[in-house]
């Protein structure tokens, strides 16, 4: 049986204040509860800024990854507490989290005991560990969305798609990311408007601005390919 396993680490988490790191961690706990309810995802937080999530239906891997990405980018961080030229904080606001989807089998998966082992988590973890920017004086982040499997054709096919999605999300505002997260969690625009306390027309405008139609097509394409 194959899974999508998502590994992710918060960008520039060490540049955040202890208060903001706590805010991020508490928000991540809420995120994992939401993902469990909507997609039956098993997720865990390691050292406050690293995520591991098992998506039982591997075809939902991209949808879950984008939900995580948009959620993290919408987490409120008090930028006034930081220097305006703090490049590390800027990278957090732009990218939020670095994510890799590993696609493959799990030789051992016992969520009630916290056991995840196998090629899927190896693939995702390897991608993330190879992209760390920890302790670098100058951060240059080119990509924050990755896909890895033993199928090289799949890897090559998804690479440009994820690169384009990465650019879309890097330019998104916090409000746009809030709307995107709720849409990826299968909420209708009317529900989103009520939840955020804004008009449905505003929800539609934010959806258009972030490129929802393209994102929705990308998610559908991923599902189609993985389901084959």
FIVO-756155 format. One record per residue: residue in one letter; z, y, x of N, C-alpha, C in turn. Coordinates in Angstrom, 2 decimals. Layout:
N
 residu     nup  nnorth   neast    caup canorth  caeast     cup  cnorth   ceast
      A       Z       Y       X       Z       Y       X       Z       Y       X
...
This chain:
228
 residu     nup  nnorth   neast    caup canorth  caeast     cup  cnorth   ceast
      X    0.00   -1.20    0.84    0.00    0.00    0.00    0.00    1.25    0.88
      X   -0.86    2.21    0.51   -0.96    3.43    1.31   -0.24    4.61    0.64
      X    0.21    5.52    1.50    0.94    6.70    1.06    0.37    7.93    1.77
      X    0.68    9.08    1.21    0.55   10.33    1.96    1.97   10.72    2.36
      X    2.17   10.92    3.64    3.46   11.38    4.14    3.26   12.76    4.74
      X    4.06   13.72    4.29    3.93   15.10    4.75    5.09   15.44    5.66
      X    4.77   15.88    6.86    5.78   16.38    7.78    5.55   17.88    7.94
      X    6.62   18.63    8.04    6.45   20.07    8.17    7.62   20.74    8.85
      X    7.33   21.77    9.62    8.41   22.56   10.19    8.19   24.03    9.91
      X    9.28   24.71    9.62    9.25   26.14    9.31    8.78   26.91   10.53
      X    7.83   27.79   10.34    7.31   28.60   11.45    8.35   29.64   11.86
      X    8.62   29.70   13.15    9.52   30.72   13.72   10.90   30.73   13.08
      X   11.41   29.57   12.71   12.72   29.51   12.04   13.84   30.05   12.92
      X   13.69   29.90   14.26   14.75   30.36   15.17   14.83   31.88   15.24
      X   13.80   32.57   14.75   13.82   34.03   14.76   14.54   34.60   13.54
      X   14.81   33.74   12.55   15.50   34.19   11.35   17.00   34.31   11.60
      X   17.65   35.19   10.87   19.10   35.31   10.97   19.74   34.04   10.39
      X   20.99   33.80   10.71   21.69   32.62   10.18   21.74   32.67    8.66
      X   21.85   33.88    8.12   21.88   34.05    6.67   20.55   33.66    6.04
      X   19.44   34.10    6.65   18.12   33.77    6.12   17.78   32.30    6.33
      X   18.25   31.71    7.42   18.02   30.28    7.63   18.71   29.48    6.53
      X   19.89   29.95    6.13   20.62   29.28    5.04   19.85   29.42    3.73
      X   19.29   30.61    3.48   18.49   30.84    2.27   17.30   29.89    2.25
      X   16.63   29.76    3.39   15.47   28.88    3.49   15.87   27.44    3.19
      X   16.97   26.99    3.79   17.39   25.60    3.60   17.77   25.32    2.14
      X   18.46   26.26    1.50   18.84   26.07    0.10   17.61   26.03   -0.80
      X   16.63   26.87   -0.48   15.39   26.87   -1.24   14.62   25.57   -1.05
      X   14.65   25.02    0.16   13.97   23.76    0.42   14.58   22.63   -0.40
      X   15.88   22.66   -0.59   16.54   21.64   -1.41   16.04   21.71   -2.86
      X   15.90   22.94   -3.36   15.36   23.13   -4.72   13.93   22.62   -4.81
      X   13.15   22.92   -3.77   11.76   22.46   -3.72   11.67   20.94   -3.80
      X   12.50   20.25   -3.03   12.46   18.79   -3.02   12.84   18.21   -4.38
      X   13.76   18.86   -5.06   14.14   18.41   -6.40   12.96   18.56   -7.35
      X   12.25   19.68   -7.25   11.07   19.91   -8.11    9.99   18.88   -7.84
      X    9.74   18.60   -6.56    8.69   17.65   -6.18    9.05   16.23   -6.61
      X   10.33   15.91   -6.57   10.79   14.60   -7.03   10.50   14.44   -8.51
      X   10.79   15.49   -9.27   10.61   15.44  -10.72    9.14   15.38  -11.11
      X    8.29   16.16  -10.43    6.89   16.28  -10.84    5.99   15.19  -10.24
      X    6.25   14.81   -8.99    5.35   13.87   -8.31    6.06   12.61   -7.79
      X    7.33   12.45   -8.13    8.12   11.32   -7.65    8.16   11.27   -6.12
      X    8.17   12.43   -5.51    8.21   12.54   -4.05    9.62   12.29   -3.54
      X    9.72   11.49   -2.49   11.00   11.37   -1.78   10.94   12.32   -0.59
      X   11.88   13.25   -0.51   11.86   14.21    0.58   13.23   14.38    1.21
      X   13.21   14.77    2.47   14.48   15.04    3.16   14.28   16.20    4.13
      X   15.39   16.87    4.39   15.40   18.01    5.30   16.14   17.59    6.57
      X   15.55   17.87    7.71   16.16   17.52    8.98   16.44   18.79    9.78
      X   17.69   18.97   10.17   18.12   20.13   10.97   17.80   21.47   10.31
      X   17.68   21.45    9.00   17.55   22.70    8.26   16.16   23.30    8.18
      X   15.25   22.88    9.10   13.93   23.53    9.11   12.77   22.55    9.28
      X   13.03   21.27    9.08   11.98   20.26    9.21   12.00   19.37    7.98
      X   10.83   19.16    7.40   10.71   18.37    6.18    9.95   17.07    6.42
      X   10.34   16.04    5.70    9.55   14.82    5.62    9.49   14.42    4.16
      X    8.27   14.24    3.65    8.10   13.90    2.24    7.13   12.73    2.09
      X    7.52   11.75    1.29    6.65   10.63    0.99    6.08   10.84   -0.41
      X    4.75   10.87   -0.50    4.06   11.03   -1.78    3.54    9.65   -2.20
      X    4.17    9.02   -3.21    3.78    7.65   -3.60    2.32    7.51   -3.99
      X    1.77    8.50   -4.69    0.34    8.50   -5.00   -0.35    9.31   -3.90
      X   -0.99    8.64   -2.93   -1.55    9.36   -1.78   -2.59   10.40   -2.16
      X   -3.24   10.23   -3.30   -4.26   11.18   -3.73   -3.66   12.55   -4.06
      X   -2.35   12.60   -4.28   -1.68   13.86   -4.58   -1.17   14.55   -3.32
      X   -1.51   14.02   -2.17   -1.00   14.56   -0.91   -1.32   16.02   -0.68
      X   -2.57   16.42   -0.91   -2.95   17.81   -0.67   -2.28   18.73   -1.69
      X   -2.24   18.32   -2.94   -1.60   19.14   -3.97   -0.14   19.40   -3.62
      X    0.56   18.36   -3.19    1.97   18.50   -2.82    2.11   19.38   -1.58
      X    1.25   19.18   -0.59    1.31   19.99    0.64    1.10   21.47    0.34
      X    0.13   21.78   -0.50   -0.13   23.19   -0.85    1.02   23.77   -1.68
      X    1.64   22.93   -2.50    2.81   23.38   -3.26    3.94   23.75   -2.30
      X    4.16   22.92   -1.30    5.19   23.20   -0.30    4.87   24.50    0.43
      X    3.63   24.63    0.85    3.20   25.80    1.61    3.41   27.09    0.81
      X    2.95   27.09   -0.43    3.07   28.30   -1.26    4.52   28.60   -1.60
      X    5.32   27.57   -1.82    6.74   27.77   -2.13    7.45   28.44   -0.95
      X    7.23   27.92    0.24    7.91   28.47    1.42    7.50   29.91    1.68
      X    6.22   30.21    1.51    5.76   31.58    1.73    6.36   32.57    0.73
      X    6.82   32.06   -0.40    7.41   32.93   -1.43    8.92   33.07   -1.28
      X    9.53   32.36   -0.33   10.98   32.47   -0.14   11.31   33.90    0.31
      X   12.23   34.57   -0.37   12.56   35.95   -0.01   13.37   36.04    1.28
      X   12.81   36.72    2.25   13.51   36.97    3.52   13.63   38.48    3.67
      X   14.83   38.94    4.00   15.09   40.38    4.08   14.51   40.95    5.36
      X   13.25   41.40    5.29   12.56   41.89    6.49   13.17   43.18    7.04
      X   13.90   43.91    6.22   14.49   45.17    6.68   15.52   44.95    7.78
      X   16.03   43.73    7.87   17.05   43.43    8.88   16.43   43.22   10.26
      X   15.10   43.14   10.31   14.43   42.79   11.56   13.64   43.98   12.09
      X   13.36   43.92   13.38   12.53   44.94   14.00   11.10   44.83   13.48
      X   10.46   45.95   13.31    9.10   45.95   12.78    8.12   45.22   13.69
      X    8.42   45.20   15.00    7.49   44.57   15.94    7.86   43.12   16.24
      X    8.70   42.53   15.40    9.10   41.15   15.63    7.95   40.22   15.26
      X    7.19   39.80   16.27    6.00   38.98   16.03    6.35   37.62   15.45
      X    7.49   37.07   15.84    7.88   35.75   15.34    8.14   35.80   13.83
      X    8.81   36.85   13.38    9.05   36.98   11.94    7.74   37.18   11.19
      X    6.85   37.95   11.80    5.54   38.17   11.19    4.82   36.85   10.96
      X    4.92   35.95   11.92    4.27   34.64   11.80    4.89   33.83   10.66
      X    6.20   33.97   10.47    6.85   33.28    9.36    6.33   33.82    8.03
      X    6.20   35.13    7.92    5.74   35.73    6.67    4.28   35.35    6.37
      X    3.47   35.21    7.43    2.06   34.87    7.24    1.87   33.40    6.90
      X    2.55   32.53    7.67    2.28   31.10    7.57    3.36   30.29    6.85
      X    4.61   30.71    6.95    5.69   30.02    6.27    6.08   28.69    6.87
      X    5.19   27.72    6.80    5.48   26.38    7.27    4.21   25.72    7.80
      X    4.37   24.91    8.81    3.28   24.13    9.39    3.36   22.73    8.80
      X    2.26   22.22    8.26    2.29   20.95    7.53    1.20   19.99    7.99
      X    1.54   18.72    8.04    0.56   17.68    8.35    0.68   16.57    7.31
      X   -0.46   16.16    6.79   -0.51   15.03    5.86   -0.93   13.79    6.64
      X   -0.07   12.81    6.68   -0.41   11.54    7.30   -0.77   10.54    6.21
      X   -1.90    9.90    6.36   -2.38    8.98    5.33   -2.47    7.57    5.91
      X   -1.75    6.64    5.28   -1.78    5.27    5.77   -0.67    4.45    5.15
      X   -0.40    3.31    5.75    0.62    2.41    5.23    2.00    2.74    5.79
      X    3.02    2.28    5.08    4.39    2.35    5.57    4.91    0.92    5.66
      X    5.31    0.53    6.86    5.81   -0.83    7.05    7.20   -0.99    6.45
      X    7.95    0.12    6.44    9.29    0.12    5.82    9.47    1.42    5.06
      X    9.76    1.30    3.78   10.03    2.49    2.96   11.10    2.15    1.95
      X   12.33    2.59    2.24   13.47    2.38    1.35   14.16    3.72    1.16
      X   13.69    4.52    0.19   14.21    5.88    0.02   15.71    5.94   -0.23
      X   16.25    4.96   -0.98   17.69    5.00   -1.25   18.52    4.85    0.02
      X   17.91    4.32    1.08   18.61    4.20    2.36   18.08    5.19    3.40
      X   17.13    6.01    2.98   16.57    7.01    3.88   15.68    6.43    4.97
      X   15.06    5.29    4.69   14.22    4.62    5.69   12.74    4.89    5.42
      X   12.06    5.50    6.40   10.61    5.71    6.34   10.05    5.32    7.69
      X    9.19    4.31    7.72    8.63    3.88    8.99    7.23    3.33    8.76
      X    6.33    3.63    9.67    4.97    3.14    9.54    3.95    4.16    9.99
      X    2.68    3.78    9.90    1.62    4.63   10.46    1.50    5.99    9.78
      X    1.77    6.06    8.47    1.60    7.33    7.75    2.53    8.41    8.30
      X    3.79    8.05    8.51    4.74    9.06    9.02    4.50    9.29   10.51
      X    3.98    8.27   11.20    3.63    8.47   12.61    2.51    9.50   12.74
      X    1.48    9.37   11.90    0.36   10.31   11.94    0.82   11.74   11.67
      X    1.59   11.94   10.61    2.01   13.30   10.25    2.95   13.89   11.30
      X    3.90   13.08   11.77    4.84   13.56   12.77    4.18   13.92   14.08
      X    3.19   13.13   14.47    2.48   13.39   15.73    1.73   14.72   15.66
      X    1.10   15.00   14.52    0.37   16.26   14.37    1.30   17.46   14.48
      X    2.47   17.36   13.85    3.41   18.48   13.88    4.01   18.66   15.26
      X    4.41   17.59   15.90    5.04   17.70   17.22    4.06   18.25   18.26
      X    2.77   18.01   18.03    1.77   18.50   18.97    1.42   19.96   18.76
      X    1.93   20.56   17.66    1.59   21.94   17.34    2.79   22.88   17.39
      X    3.87   22.45   18.00    5.07   23.28   18.01    4.87   24.56   18.82
      X    5.53   25.64   18.40    5.49   26.90   19.14    6.89   27.31   19.58
      X    7.81   26.38   19.54    9.20   26.68   19.86    9.35   27.20   21.29
      X   10.09   28.28   21.42   10.42   28.89   22.71    9.25   29.55   23.43
      X    8.15   29.72   22.76    7.06   30.44   23.40    7.26   31.94   23.19
      X    7.05   32.72   24.21    7.25   34.16   24.09    6.23   34.77   23.13
      X    5.02   34.32   23.23    3.98   34.84   22.35    3.43   33.72   21.50
      X    3.48   33.91   20.21    3.01   32.87   19.30    1.57   33.13   18.90
      X    0.73   32.14   19.09   -0.65   32.21   18.60   -0.86   30.99   17.73
      X   -0.92   31.21   16.43   -1.07   30.11   15.49   -2.48   30.13   14.92
      X   -3.21   29.07   15.19   -4.59   28.99   14.70   -4.66   28.25   13.36
      X   -3.95   27.14   13.27   -3.97   26.33   12.05   -2.57   25.86   11.71
      X   -2.30   25.73   10.41   -0.99   25.22   10.00   -1.11   24.11    8.96
      X   -2.33   23.64    8.70   -2.54   22.53    7.78   -3.37   21.45    8.48
      X   -2.86   20.22    8.47   -3.52   19.15    9.20   -3.57   17.87    8.36
      X   -4.54   17.03    8.68   -4.65   15.72    8.06   -4.90   14.72    9.16
      X   -4.21   13.57    9.10   -4.39   12.55   10.12   -4.31   11.16    9.51
      X   -5.24   10.31    9.91   -5.25    8.91    9.49   -5.98    8.12   10.56
      X   -6.09    6.81   10.38   -6.84    6.02   11.35   -8.34    6.04   11.06
      X   -8.71    6.68    9.94  -10.11    6.81    9.57  -10.65    8.15   10.11
      X  -11.40    8.09   11.20  -11.88    9.31   11.84  -12.85   10.10   10.95
      X  -13.60    9.41   10.10  -14.51   10.12    9.19  -13.72   10.98    8.20
      X  -12.63   10.42    7.68  -11.77   11.19    6.79  -11.20   12.40    7.51
      X  -10.72   12.19    8.72  -10.11   13.28    9.49  -11.11   14.42    9.70
      X  -12.34   14.06   10.05  -13.36   15.09   10.29  -13.77   15.79    9.00
      X  -13.82   15.04    7.90  -14.22   15.64    6.62  -13.20   16.63    6.09
      X  -11.92   16.31    6.28  -10.88   17.18    5.74  -10.54   18.37    6.63
      X  -10.88   18.29    7.91  -10.50   19.36    8.84  -11.02   20.75    8.42
      X  -12.31   20.91    8.13  -12.79   22.24    7.73  -12.23   22.70    6.38
      X  -12.01   21.75    5.47  -11.44   22.09    4.17  -10.04   22.68    4.34
      X   -9.22   22.02    5.15   -7.86   22.49    5.38   -7.85   23.82    6.13
      X   -8.80   24.00    7.02   -8.88   25.26    7.77   -9.16   26.43    6.83
      X  -10.05   26.22    5.86  -10.38   27.26    4.89   -9.19   27.55    3.97
      X   -8.51   26.50    3.52   -7.32   26.68    2.69   -6.24   27.43    3.45
      X   -6.13   27.13    4.73   -5.15   27.80    5.59   -5.38   29.31    5.61
      X   -6.63   29.70    5.74   -6.98   31.13    5.76   -6.63   31.77    4.42
      X   -6.97   31.11    3.33   -6.67   31.64    1.99   -5.18   31.91    1.83
      X   -4.37   30.92    2.18   -2.93   31.06    1.98   -2.29   32.03    2.95
      X   -2.85   32.16    4.14   -2.27   33.09    5.12   -2.37   34.54    4.66
      X   -3.35   34.80    3.81   -3.57   36.17    3.33   -2.87   36.44    1.99
      X   -2.23   35.43    1.44   -1.62   35.57    0.11   -0.28   36.30    0.15
      X   -0.01   37.05   -0.90    1.26   37.75   -1.04    2.31   36.79   -1.59
      X    3.57   37.22   -1.55    4.65   36.39   -2.09    4.45   36.10   -3.57
      X    4.06   37.10   -4.33    3.85   36.90   -5.77    2.69   35.95   -6.03
      X    1.61   36.10   -5.29    0.49   35.18   -5.44    0.91   33.75   -5.13
      X    1.76   33.60   -4.11    2.24   32.27   -3.75    3.16   31.69   -4.82
      X    3.94   32.54   -5.46    4.78   32.08   -6.58    3.91   31.51   -7.70
      X    2.87   32.25   -8.03    1.95   31.82   -9.09    1.24   30.53   -8.68
      X    0.77   30.48   -7.44    0.07   29.30   -6.96    0.97   28.07   -7.00
      X    2.21   28.23   -6.56    3.15   27.11   -6.57    3.31   26.55   -7.98
      X    3.51   27.43   -8.94    3.73   26.98  -10.31    2.48   26.33  -10.90
      X    1.30   26.81  -10.51    0.07   26.18  -10.98   -0.10   24.79  -10.35
      X    0.22   24.68   -9.08    0.13   23.39   -8.41    1.16   22.38   -8.95
      X    2.22   22.92   -9.56    3.22   22.07  -10.19    2.86   21.79  -11.64
      X    1.60   22.04  -11.97    1.02   21.68  -13.28    1.55   22.49  -14.46
      X    1.92   23.74  -14.20    2.34   24.64  -15.28    1.12   25.43  -15.79
      X    1.10   25.71  -17.09    0.06   26.53  -17.68    0.37   28.01  -17.44
      X   -0.66   28.85  -17.52   -0.47   30.28  -17.23    0.54   30.93  -18.17
      X    0.57   30.51  -19.42    1.54   31.08  -20.36    2.97   30.76  -19.92
      X    3.19   29.53  -19.46    4.52   29.13  -18.98    4.89   29.92  -17.73
      X    3.92   30.11  -16.84    4.17   30.84  -15.59    4.54   32.28  -15.89
      X    3.83   32.89  -16.83    4.11   34.28  -17.20    5.55   34.44  -17.69
      X    5.99   33.51  -18.54    7.36   33.57  -19.06    8.38   33.37  -17.94
      X    8.10   32.44  -17.07    9.04   32.12  -15.99    9.19   33.29  -15.01
      X    8.07   33.97  -14.72    8.11   35.06  -13.76    8.36   36.43  -14.41
      X    8.34   36.45  -15.72    8.60   37.71  -16.42    7.46   38.71  -16.27
      X    6.23   38.21  -16.25    5.07   39.08  -16.14    4.07   38.68  -17.22
      X    3.04   39.51  -17.42    2.04   39.21  -18.43    1.10   38.10  -17.98
      X    0.51   37.43  -18.97   -0.42   36.35  -18.64   -1.64   36.88  -17.90
      X   -2.02   38.12  -18.21   -3.17   38.72  -17.51   -2.85   38.92  -16.03
      X   -1.58   39.23  -15.74   -1.16   39.40  -14.34   -1.20   38.06  -13.61
      X   -0.79   37.01  -14.30   -0.85   35.66  -13.73   -2.29   35.31  -13.39
      X   -3.19   35.60  -14.33   -4.60   35.31  -14.12   -5.17   36.11  -12.95
      X   -4.73   37.35  -12.83   -5.20   38.21  -11.74   -4.73   37.68  -10.38
      X   -3.45   37.28  -10.31   -2.92   36.71   -9.07   -3.65   35.42   -8.72
      X   -3.95   34.62   -9.74   -4.66   33.36   -9.52   -6.05   33.61   -8.93
      X   -6.72   34.60   -9.49   -8.06   34.95   -9.00   -8.00   35.47   -7.58
      X   -7.01   36.32   -7.31   -6.89   36.95   -5.99   -6.64   35.92   -4.88
      X   -5.88   34.88   -5.20   -5.56   33.88   -4.17   -6.64   32.82   -4.06
      X   -7.60   32.82   -5.00   -8.69   31.86   -4.94   -8.37   30.53   -5.60
      X   -7.72   30.60   -6.77   -7.28   29.39   -7.45   -8.42   28.41   -7.73
      X   -9.56   28.91   -8.15  -10.68   28.02   -8.48  -11.07   27.16   -7.27
      X  -11.13   27.79   -6.10  -11.48   27.06   -4.87  -10.38   26.07   -4.50
      X   -9.13   26.48   -4.66   -8.00   25.62   -4.33   -7.98   24.41   -5.27
      X   -8.22   24.65   -6.55   -8.24   23.57   -7.53   -9.36   22.57   -7.21
      X  -10.52   23.08   -6.81  -11.63   22.20   -6.45  -11.30   21.38   -5.21
      X  -10.62   22.01   -4.24  -10.24   21.31   -3.01   -9.27   20.17   -3.32
      X   -8.32   20.44   -4.20   -7.34   19.42   -4.60   -8.05   18.26   -5.31
      X   -8.99   18.58   -6.18   -9.75   17.55   -6.90  -10.60   16.72   -5.94
      X  -11.20   17.40   -4.97  -12.02   16.70   -3.97  -11.17   15.73   -3.16
      X  -10.00   16.18   -2.73   -9.08   15.32   -1.96   -8.71   14.09   -2.78
      X   -8.38   14.33   -4.05   -8.00   13.21   -4.93   -9.14   12.20   -5.06
      X  -10.36   12.72   -5.23  -11.52   11.86   -5.40  -11.76   10.99   -4.15
      X  -11.70   11.61   -2.99  -11.97   10.89   -1.73  -10.89    9.85   -1.45
      X   -9.64   10.23   -1.62   -8.53    9.32   -1.31   -8.47    8.17   -2.32
      X   -8.89    8.44   -3.54   -8.83    7.42   -4.59   -9.93    6.37   -4.50
      X  -10.94    6.62   -3.65  -12.07    5.70   -3.54  -11.61    4.34   -2.99
